[in-house]
Amino acid sequence: MNLLRFDSEAAWAGAVCSLWRDRLRLHPDMKICLPSGATPSVIYAEMARSVVAGQVSFAHATVFVLDEFGGLAADDPGKTSATLRRQLIDQIDLPPRAFHVLDPDRSDLARHCADYDATIGAGFDLVLLGIGRNGHVGMNEPGSPLDGATRRVDLHSDTVQSSARYFAHGNLPRWGLTVGLKTMLASKEVWVIANGAAKAEIIRRTVRDAIVPSNPASLLRRHPNCSLFVDGAAASMLEA
């Protein structure tokens, strides 16, 4: 795992966006897997500005949503796909047909997840990931299998409580659908992004401690082309 540390959140976000623009210019037809949420929001805002400014284009790319909450109304604005649309998709030139989402309301979830994996194929060109305080990546919670495919998962209580910021109601999701570690590890490049002091402990564990299923993020150290982007606050415990 390549560790890239930056003094400030602005420098951190700028570096991720600069490299992302470079990747898209070299490979305009990139197949990309993206999360939603607070961590990537500043990065998405800059990428959207880059598209508007004509610095880069998603016109030939394909984007897959990383995960999706289950048990919510179809039009709930807190759903992952809805958040990602607001944060990035609706502000860039990605063709509508090139945005692929997970649908927890399907009657046959196993078939739906298998079809999602079939559409992905062998893996992504780039996977962008946040990291939970318990080490989850996507909705791959502690104990998730290395060979896990896209599937239905139950969310840990910490993840449930962390999701509250995305909802204007108390019906917090207890399960979801997620791309599995198998697909992440089969992808060409994986970027893990983390900022803020709240992520310092899990970043230390992910980088310094053993590679164990109880910390799914640590399993990504087995990927030959995985980079961890952290700002100064998130990296603050690495020298302890």
C-alpha positions as CSV (number, residue, x, y, z in Angstrom):
1,M,0.0,0.0,0.0
2,N,1.4,3.3,-1.1
3,L,1.0,6.0,1.7
4,L,0.6,9.6,0.5
5,R,0.5,12.2,3.2
6,F,-0.5,15.8,2.8
7,D,-0.2,18.8,5.2
8,S,-3.8,20.0,4.7
9,E,-7.2,18.9,3.4
10,A,-6.9,21.2,0.5
11,A,-3.5,19.7,-0.6
12,W,-5.0,16.2,0.0
13,A,-8.0,16.8,-2.2
14,G,-6.0,18.6,-4.8
15,A,-3.6,15.7,-5.2
16,V,-6.4,13.1,-5.5
17,C,-8.1,15.3,-8.2
18,S,-4.9,15.9,-10.1
19,L,-4.1,12.2,-10.3
20,W,-7.7,11.4,-11.2
21,R,-7.7,14.0,-14.0
22,D,-4.5,12.5,-15.3
23,R,-6.0,9.0,-15.3
24,L,-9.1,10.1,-17.2
25,R,-7.0,12.0,-19.8
26,L,-4.9,8.9,-20.5
27,H,-7.8,6.5,-20.3
28,P,-11.1,8.3,-21.2
29,D,-13.1,5.1,-21.1
30,M,-12.2,4.2,-17.5
31,K,-14.5,2.0,-15.5
32,I,-14.7,3.5,-12.1
33,C,-16.3,2.5,-8.7
34,L,-17.3,5.4,-6.5
35,P,-18.6,5.9,-2.9
36,S,-20.7,8.7,-1.6
37,G,-20.5,10.4,1.7
38,A,-18.7,13.2,3.6
39,T,-15.1,12.1,2.9
40,P,-15.1,12.4,-0.9
41,S,-17.4,15.4,-1.1
42,V,-14.6,18.0,-1.5
43,I,-12.9,15.8,-4.1
44,Y,-16.1,15.5,-6.1
45,A,-16.7,19.2,-5.9
46,E,-13.3,19.9,-7.5
47,M,-13.8,17.2,-10.1
48,A,-17.1,18.7,-11.1
49,R,-15.4,22.1,-11.4
50,S,-12.8,20.5,-13.6
51,V,-15.4,19.2,-16.0
52,V,-17.1,22.6,-16.2
53,A,-13.8,24.2,-16.9
54,G,-13.1,21.8,-19.7
55,Q,-10.0,20.3,-17.9
56,V,-11.3,16.7,-18.1
57,S,-14.3,14.7,-19.3
58,F,-16.3,11.7,-18.1
59,A,-18.1,11.4,-21.5
60,H,-16.6,8.0,-22.3
61,A,-16.3,6.7,-18.8
62,T,-18.5,4.3,-16.8
63,V,-19.3,4.7,-13.1
64,F,-20.6,2.1,-10.7
65,V,-21.9,2.9,-7.3
66,L,-19.9,1.2,-4.5
67,D,-22.9,0.3,-2.3
68,E,-26.5,1.1,-1.4
69,F,-28.6,1.2,1.7
70,G,-31.5,-1.2,2.0
71,G,-34.9,-0.8,3.6
72,L,-35.5,2.8,2.5
73,A,-38.1,4.4,0.3
74,A,-37.1,4.5,-3.3
75,D,-36.9,8.3,-3.3
76,D,-35.1,8.7,0.0
77,P,-32.5,11.4,-0.6
78,G,-30.1,9.7,1.8
79,K,-29.6,6.7,-0.4
80,T,-26.1,6.3,-1.7
81,S,-27.0,6.6,-5.3
82,A,-29.0,9.8,-4.7
83,T,-26.2,11.3,-2.7
84,L,-23.6,10.5,-5.4
85,R,-25.9,12.0,-8.0
86,R,-26.0,15.3,-6.1
87,Q,-22.3,15.3,-5.2
88,L,-20.9,14.5,-8.7
89,I,-23.0,12.6,-11.3
90,D,-25.5,15.4,-12.0
91,Q,-22.7,17.9,-12.4
92,I,-20.5,16.1,-14.9
93,D,-20.8,15.0,-18.5
94,L,-21.2,11.3,-17.7
95,P,-23.9,9.8,-20.0
96,P,-27.0,8.6,-18.0
97,R,-26.6,5.0,-19.3
98,A,-23.0,4.9,-18.0
99,F,-24.1,5.3,-14.3
100,H,-24.8,1.9,-12.8
101,V,-26.6,1.6,-9.4
102,L,-27.5,-1.2,-7.0
103,D,-31.2,-1.7,-6.3
104,P,-32.1,-3.2,-2.9
105,D,-35.8,-3.3,-3.9
106,R,-35.2,-6.1,-6.4
107,S,-37.2,-9.3,-5.7
108,D,-34.2,-11.5,-6.3
109,L,-31.2,-9.8,-4.7
110,A,-28.8,-12.6,-5.3
111,R,-29.5,-12.5,-9.1
112,H,-29.3,-8.7,-9.1
113,C,-25.9,-8.8,-7.4
114,A,-24.7,-11.4,-9.8
115,D,-25.8,-9.4,-12.7
116,Y,-24.0,-6.3,-11.3
117,D,-20.8,-8.3,-11.0
118,A,-21.3,-9.5,-14.6
119,T,-21.6,-6.0,-15.8
120,I,-18.5,-5.0,-13.9
121,G,-16.5,-7.8,-15.5
122,A,-13.0,-8.7,-14.3
123,G,-12.7,-5.6,-12.1
124,F,-12.5,-1.8,-12.3
125,D,-9.8,0.5,-13.7
126,L,-10.1,2.5,-10.5
127,V,-11.9,2.0,-7.2
128,L,-12.2,5.0,-4.8
129,L,-12.9,4.1,-1.2
130,G,-13.5,5.8,2.1
131,I,-12.7,4.0,5.3
132,G,-15.0,3.5,8.3
133,R,-13.8,3.8,11.9
134,N,-14.1,0.0,12.2
135,G,-12.2,-0.5,8.9
136,H,-15.1,-1.2,6.7
137,V,-14.7,-0.4,3.0
138,G,-17.9,0.0,1.1
139,M,-20.2,-2.0,3.3
140,N,-17.7,-4.8,3.7
141,E,-17.7,-4.9,7.5
142,P,-15.2,-6.6,9.8
143,G,-15.1,-10.3,9.1
144,S,-15.9,-9.9,5.4
145,P,-14.4,-12.6,3.2
146,L,-11.6,-11.9,0.7
147,D,-13.5,-13.7,-2.0
148,G,-16.8,-11.9,-1.3
149,A,-18.7,-10.7,-4.4
150,T,-21.4,-8.1,-4.6
151,R,-24.0,-9.2,-2.0
152,R,-26.5,-8.3,0.7
153,V,-24.9,-7.5,4.0
154,D,-26.0,-6.5,7.5
155,L,-24.5,-3.3,8.8
156,H,-22.6,-3.1,12.2
157,S,-24.2,-0.8,14.8
158,D,-21.4,1.7,14.4
159,T,-22.1,2.0,10.7
160,V,-25.8,2.3,11.3
161,Q,-25.2,5.2,13.7
162,S,-22.6,6.9,11.4
163,S,-25.2,6.8,8.6
164,A,-27.6,9.1,10.6
165,R,-25.9,12.2,9.2
166,Y,-27.4,11.4,5.7
167,F,-31.0,11.1,6.8
168,A,-33.7,13.5,8.0
169,H,-35.6,10.7,9.8
170,G,-34.9,8.0,12.3
171,N,-35.4,5.0,10.0
172,L,-31.7,4.2,9.8
173,P,-30.8,1.4,7.4
174,R,-29.7,-1.9,9.0
175,W,-28.5,-3.6,5.8
176,G,-27.4,-2.9,2.3
177,L,-25.8,-4.1,-0.9
178,T,-22.1,-3.7,-1.6
179,V,-19.4,-4.5,-4.1
180,G,-17.2,-7.2,-2.5
181,L,-13.5,-7.3,-1.6
182,K,-12.9,-9.8,-4.4
183,T,-13.8,-7.2,-7.1
184,M,-11.8,-4.5,-5.3
185,L,-8.7,-6.7,-5.2
186,A,-9.2,-7.7,-8.9
187,S,-9.2,-4.1,-10.0
188,K,-6.3,-2.3,-11.6
189,E,-6.0,0.5,-9.0
190,V,-7.5,1.2,-5.6
191,W,-7.4,4.5,-3.8
192,V,-8.4,4.8,-0.2
193,I,-9.0,8.3,1.0
194,A,-9.2,9.6,4.6
195,N,-9.2,13.0,6.2
196,G,-9.7,14.4,9.7
197,A,-8.6,13.3,13.2
198,A,-11.5,10.9,13.7
199,K,-9.9,8.6,11.2
200,A,-6.4,8.7,12.7
201,E,-6.8,5.5,14.8
202,I,-8.1,3.3,12.0
203,I,-5.5,4.7,9.6
204,R,-2.8,3.7,12.1
205,R,-4.2,0.2,12.5
206,T,-4.6,-0.2,8.7
207,V,-1.0,0.8,8.0
208,R,0.9,-0.4,11.0
209,D,-1.0,-3.4,12.4
210,A,-1.4,-6.9,11.0
211,I,-3.5,-7.7,7.9
212,V,-6.6,-9.2,9.4
213,P,-10.2,-9.7,8.4
214,S,-11.3,-7.8,11.5
215,N,-10.0,-4.7,9.7
216,P,-11.1,-5.1,6.0
217,A,-9.2,-2.0,5.0
218,S,-5.9,-3.8,6.0
219,L,-6.7,-6.5,3.4
220,L,-6.2,-4.0,0.7
221,R,-2.4,-4.0,1.5
222,R,-2.4,-7.2,-0.5
223,H,-3.3,-5.2,-3.7
224,P,-0.3,-4.5,-5.9
225,N,-1.5,-1.0,-6.8
226,C,-3.3,0.4,-3.7
227,S,-2.7,4.0,-2.5
228,L,-3.8,5.5,0.8
229,F,-4.3,9.3,0.6
230,V,-4.4,11.0,4.1
231,D,-4.3,14.6,5.3
232,G,-2.2,15.6,8.3
233,A,-5.0,15.0,10.8
234,A,-5.8,11.5,9.6
235,A,-2.0,10.7,9.6
236,S,-1.4,12.1,13.1
237,M,-1.0,8.7,14.8
238,L,1.3,7.1,12.3
239,E,4.4,8.3,14.1
240,A,3.2,7.3,17.5
